[in-house]
Amino acid sequence: MSPAEYVLAEIASQPDCWQRAAELAPEVADILPQPGERVAAIGCGTSWFMAAAYAVMRESAGLGETDAFAASEFPAGRDYDRLLIITRSGTTTEVLRLLEDYKGKIPTVSIIADPNTPAVELSDDVIVLEFADEQSVVQTRFATTTLSLLRAHLGQDISASIEDARRTIDEPLDPAVVASKQFTFLGTDWTVGLATEGALKMREAALAWTESYPILEYRHGPKSITDSNSTIWFLSPPEDGLDEEIRGFGAQVVIPNADPLAELIKIQRLGVAIALNNGLNPDQPRNLTRSVILSDDES
């Protein structure tokens, strides 16, 4: 197996996966959160960041109060009408503990990639995106396909997102960006979650120095690290002349020219490119496994 064989194929398959998610959305509409419900969206790592993006979109659409939590940080005793769980493996310890704790107390619906996992038995309802499952440890298509499904369920037409994704798969990467040593990803509204995920993807795949912030928070300290070795990547259009200020620091600035989820594909590709340049294999990232499963001693 060549380095990055799995992740490159999985990144390239995303437009087709998003199309399948859009087609699936009407079939699972009755088990996903309904208008007016108070909902908590929950995940770990990448799945948490997708939950955060969804929570902002759902609440902004006026469909009901929606919070997002890492599974380990869900507030005990808080009342919700439904828990939406995002878990690629269906085996992550923190997720399984939460499902066990709330079984029979709050209705749960889990979006998973593997139907043969403990999360299936512990969830009230399950949506299986087996077509978006992955062999690489680094998550790409499962996360974006889940968010595409949820966007379609919220009533969004994601056809433009899918077309942007098809274009983005082959769009050349800027050599100056690939050569950067430090990366900051900025978003606003639901793209704050995507910015956080972009930073995580670069760390996982390329061991890169990355950070993420809401756009206007960048001025409140983070800009101090920016210099000619930096790339500042906007997941939403810049505000208040911030892009020009950053260029004044000598940094590379990336302005989005696609749907934010398609922008995330560019970041995935960037992480892989830098990893390969540095002799790393993002299919087998350092210190990481496909699922975090804790032993009893670590509980």
C-alpha positions in Angstrom: 0.0 0.0 0.0 1.4 3.4 -1.0 1.3 6.3 1.6 -2.0 8.1 1.7 -3.6 5.6 -0.7 -6.8 5.4 1.4 -7.2 9.0 2.4 -6.6 10.3 -1.1 -9.3 8.0 -2.5 -11.7 8.9 0.3 -11.2 12.6 -0.2 -11.9 12.3 -3.9 -15.1 10.3 -3.3 -16.7 13.1 -1.3 -18.9 14.7 -4.0 -20.5 11.3 -4.7 -21.0 10.6 -1.0 -22.7 14.0 -0.5 -25.0 13.3 -3.4 -26.0 10.0 -1.8 -26.6 11.8 1.5 -28.9 14.3 -0.2 -30.9 11.4 -1.7 -31.0 9.7 1.7 -32.2 12.7 3.7 -36.0 12.4 2.9 -35.9 8.7 3.9 -34.5 9.4 7.4 -36.3 12.7 8.0 -38.7 11.2 10.6 -35.9 10.1 12.9 -33.8 13.2 12.8 -34.5 16.2 15.0 -37.9 17.7 14.3 -38.8 21.4 14.2 -39.2 22.9 17.7 -37.3 20.1 19.5 -34.5 21.0 21.9 -31.5 19.1 20.7 -28.0 18.3 21.8 -25.6 17.2 19.0 -22.7 15.2 20.3 -19.4 13.7 19.0 -15.7 13.3 19.7 -13.0 15.0 17.7 -14.0 15.6 14.1 -17.5 14.4 14.8 -17.8 17.0 17.6 -16.8 19.8 15.1 -19.4 18.6 12.6 -22.0 18.6 15.5 -21.0 22.2 16.3 -21.5 23.3 12.7 -24.9 21.6 12.6 -26.0 23.1 15.9 -25.4 26.6 14.6 -27.1 26.0 11.3 -30.2 24.4 12.9 -30.7 27.1 15.5 -30.0 29.9 13.0 -32.8 28.3 10.8 -35.2 28.8 13.7 -35.8 25.1 14.1 -35.1 24.9 17.8 -32.5 25.4 20.5 -29.5 23.3 19.6 -26.3 22.8 21.6 -23.2 20.8 20.7 -20.9 19.0 23.1 -17.9 16.7 23.2 -19.3 13.4 24.4 -17.1 13.6 27.6 -18.5 17.0 28.4 -22.2 16.5 28.1 -23.8 18.3 31.1 -25.4 15.7 33.4 -29.1 16.4 34.2 -29.8 18.8 31.3 -33.0 18.1 29.6 -33.3 17.7 25.8 -36.0 16.3 23.5 -33.4 14.4 21.5 -29.7 13.6 21.4 -28.1 13.4 18.0 -24.9 11.3 18.1 -22.2 11.4 15.4 -19.8 8.5 15.6 -17.9 7.0 12.7 -16.8 3.9 14.5 -19.7 3.3 16.9 -17.1 2.1 19.4 -15.7 5.3 21.0 -15.8 4.9 24.8 -17.1 8.3 25.7 -20.0 8.0 23.2 -21.0 4.5 24.4 -21.0 5.7 28.0 -23.3 8.5 27.2 -25.6 6.3 25.2 -25.7 3.9 28.1 -26.4 6.7 30.6 -29.3 8.1 28.7 -30.9 5.0 27.3 -34.6 5.2 28.1 -34.3 8.7 29.4 -33.8 10.9 26.2 -34.5 9.6 22.7 -31.2 9.1 20.7 -30.4 8.9 17.1 -26.9 8.0 16.0 -25.3 8.6 12.7 -22.6 5.9 12.2 -20.5 4.3 9.4 -20.3 0.7 10.7 -23.6 -1.1 11.4 -21.9 -3.8 13.4 -21.0 -1.8 16.5 -22.2 -1.4 20.1 -23.7 2.1 19.3 -26.4 0.4 17.2 -27.8 -1.6 20.1 -27.6 1.4 22.5 -29.3 3.9 20.2 -33.1 4.3 19.7 -32.6 5.1 16.1 -29.6 4.7 13.8 -28.6 6.1 10.4 -25.9 4.1 8.8 -23.7 5.8 6.2 -21.8 2.7 5.3 -21.0 4.1 1.9 -19.0 6.9 3.6 -17.0 4.6 5.9 -13.2 4.9 5.8 -10.1 2.8 6.0 -7.9 5.8 6.8 -7.6 6.8 10.5 -7.9 10.4 9.4 -11.6 11.3 9.0 -12.6 13.0 5.8 -15.7 11.8 3.9 -17.7 10.4 6.8 -17.7 13.7 8.6 -18.5 15.8 5.5 -21.1 13.3 4.4 -22.8 13.5 7.8 -22.9 17.2 7.7 -24.2 17.2 4.1 -27.0 14.8 5.2 -27.9 17.2 8.1 -27.8 20.2 5.8 -30.2 18.6 3.4 -32.5 17.6 6.3 -32.5 21.3 7.4 -33.9 22.1 4.0 -30.8 23.4 2.3 -30.2 22.7 -1.4 -26.7 21.3 -1.3 -26.4 20.8 -5.1 -24.0 23.8 -5.4 -21.9 22.4 -2.5 -21.6 19.2 -4.4 -20.6 20.9 -7.6 -18.0 23.0 -5.7 -16.7 19.8 -4.2 -16.2 18.2 -7.7 -14.2 21.3 -8.8 -12.2 21.4 -5.6 -11.0 17.8 -5.9 -8.7 18.8 -8.8 -8.0 22.5 -8.0 -4.3 23.1 -7.8 -2.8 23.9 -4.3 -0.9 27.2 -4.0 2.8 26.2 -3.6 3.3 29.2 -1.3 0.6 27.8 1.0 2.1 24.3 0.9 5.4 25.8 1.9 4.0 27.6 4.9 5.1 26.6 8.4 2.1 27.9 10.5 -1.6 27.8 9.6 -4.6 29.6 11.2 -8.1 28.8 10.1 -10.8 31.4 10.6 -14.6 31.1 10.4 -17.8 32.6 11.6 -21.3 31.2 12.3 -21.3 27.6 11.4 -17.9 27.7 9.7 -16.2 28.1 13.1 -16.7 24.4 13.5 -15.2 23.8 10.0 -12.2 26.0 10.9 -11.6 23.9 14.0 -11.9 20.8 11.9 -9.5 22.2 9.3 -6.9 22.8 12.0 -7.3 19.3 13.4 -7.0 17.8 10.0 -3.7 19.5 9.4 -2.4 18.4 12.8 -3.5 14.8 12.3 -2.3 14.4 8.7 0.8 16.6 8.6 1.8 17.3 12.2 1.5 20.9 11.3 1.4 23.9 13.7 -2.2 25.0 13.3 -4.8 27.1 15.2 -8.4 28.1 14.6 -10.6 31.0 15.8 -13.8 32.9 15.0 -12.8 35.5 12.4 -12.9 38.6 14.6 -11.2 36.8 17.5 -8.1 36.6 15.5 -7.2 40.2 16.4 -7.5 39.5 20.1 -4.0 37.9 20.5 -3.6 35.2 17.8 -2.3 37.6 15.2 0.8 38.0 17.2 2.3 34.8 15.8 1.6 35.7 12.1 4.5 36.4 9.8 5.8 35.5 6.4 5.8 31.8 7.3 2.1 31.8 8.0 -1.0 31.0 6.0 -4.3 32.5 7.3 -7.2 30.6 5.7 -10.8 32.0 5.8 -13.7 29.6 5.8 -16.1 32.6 5.5 -15.4 35.9 3.8 -13.1 38.3 5.7 -14.6 41.1 7.8 -13.5 44.7 8.5 -10.4 44.7 6.3 -8.8 41.8 8.2 -7.4 40.2 5.1 -5.5 43.3 4.1 -4.2 43.7 7.7 -2.9 40.1 7.5 -1.2 40.6 4.1 0.6 43.5 5.8 2.2 41.0 8.1 3.6 39.2 5.1 1.4 36.1 5.5 -0.3 34.1 2.8 -4.1 34.7 2.8 -6.7 32.2 1.4 -10.1 33.7 0.6 -12.9 31.1 0.1 -14.1 30.7 -3.5 -16.4 27.7 -2.8 -19.0 26.4 -0.4 -17.4 26.1 3.0 -17.6 22.4 3.1 -15.9 22.3 -0.3 -13.2 24.6 1.2 -12.6 21.9 3.8 -11.7 19.5 1.1 -8.9 21.8 0.0 -7.6 21.8 3.6 -7.8 18.0 3.7 -5.8 17.9 0.5 -3.3 20.4 1.8 -2.7 18.3 4.9 -2.0 15.2 2.8 0.3 17.1 0.5 2.4 18.5 3.3 2.5 15.1 5.0 3.8 13.4 1.8 6.4 16.2 1.3 7.6 15.4 4.9 7.7 11.7 4.4 4.6 11.0 6.6 1.8 8.6 5.9 -1.6 10.2 6.8 -3.3 6.8 6.6 -1.3 5.9 9.7 -0.9 9.1 11.7 1.4 9.3 14.7 -0.1 8.3 18.0 -3.6 7.9 16.6 -6.1 5.1 16.1 -9.4 4.8 14.2 -11.4 4.8 17.5 -10.5 5.8 21.1 -11.4 2.9 23.3 -10.4 3.2 26.9 -9.6 0.3 29.2 -11.2 0.0 32.6 -8.0 1.3 34.2 -8.3 4.5 32.1 -12.0 5.0 33.0 
